[in-house]
Amino acid sequence: MKRHYHHFRQVVFAFLLMACCLIASSISAEEKLTRGLSCFEIGYRFDRCATQAMLGQSCDPRDDVVVPERCRDEPETKRGIDAGVRSVQRR
C-alpha cells in the first residue's frame, strides 16, 4: 500500500509540474502579444478579430489576443472594442 501511495504522489507531482509549465507558457505568450500596447489597442485588436471570426473571415494572428487583467473593465478598452467592430463593418 505504501508503495502505491509513493507512486501516486510522484504522478500527482509530475502532473502539477506540467500544469504549472503550461500555465506559465500561456501567460508568457499572452504578454508577448499585448506587451507595450495600450488598452485601446488591445480592445481594438481583440474585437476586430472576434468580429471577423463571426463573419467567417480570417484575422491577423497578431490581432488574436486575450484582454489582460490590466485592461478588463477599462473605458479605454471599451472604446477600442467599439472601434474594432466599426473597422470591420466599414469593409
N, C-alpha and C positions, 0 to 999 in steps of 0.2 A: 504494500500500500504506500509506504513511504517513497519508494522508487517512482511510482506513478505520479505522486504529488510533485516530486522534484522535476520530472519531465513536463508536467503541466505548467509549472512555474516558468520553465525555460521557454515553452511555447508562448505563454502569455507575454513574457518579457520581449521575445522576438517580435510578436505582433505589435506591441506598444511602441517599440523602437521603429518599426516600419511605418506605423501610423504617424508618428512624430516627424519622420523624414518627409513623408508625403505632404503633410500639412505645411511644413517649413518650405518645401519647394513650391507649393501653390501660392503661398504668401509672397515669396520672392518673385515669382512670375507676375503676380498682380502688381507688385510695387514697381517692377521694371516698366510695365505698360503705362502706369499713371504717375510715376515719379516726376516731379517738376511741372506737372500740369495743374492748371487752376481747376477748381471745382466746376466752373462753367464749361471748360474744355472737356472734362471727363463726362459731364452730363450730356453735352453735345454728341460726343463720340458714342456713348452708351446708347442713347435713344435713336440716333441715326442708324446704327447697326440693328437695333431691335425693330425699328420701323421697316427697314429694308428686308429683314428676315420675314416679317409678317406679310410683306408684299411678294415674297418669293424671289427676291433679289439677293445677290451675294453682297457681302460687305467687306470692306478692307479689314484684314486681320488686326491692324493697329487700332481699329475702332471697336473691336470686340473686347471691351473692358468690363470689369466689375467695379461698381462705385465703392470706393474705400470708405471706411468708417468716418474718416475726417470730413467727407463731403455729404454724408447722409443727412437729410432734413435741413439742408442749407439752401437759402433762397437763390444763391448763385448757381447751384446745381440745377434747380428747377428751371431757371432761365435758360441754361444750357440744353436741358431736355426739350423745352419748347422750341428752341432754335433748331435742334437736331431733327425734330419732326417736320418743321416747316421746310428745312433744306431738302428733304426727300419729296415732300408734296409739290415743290416747285419744279421738279424734273419733268 
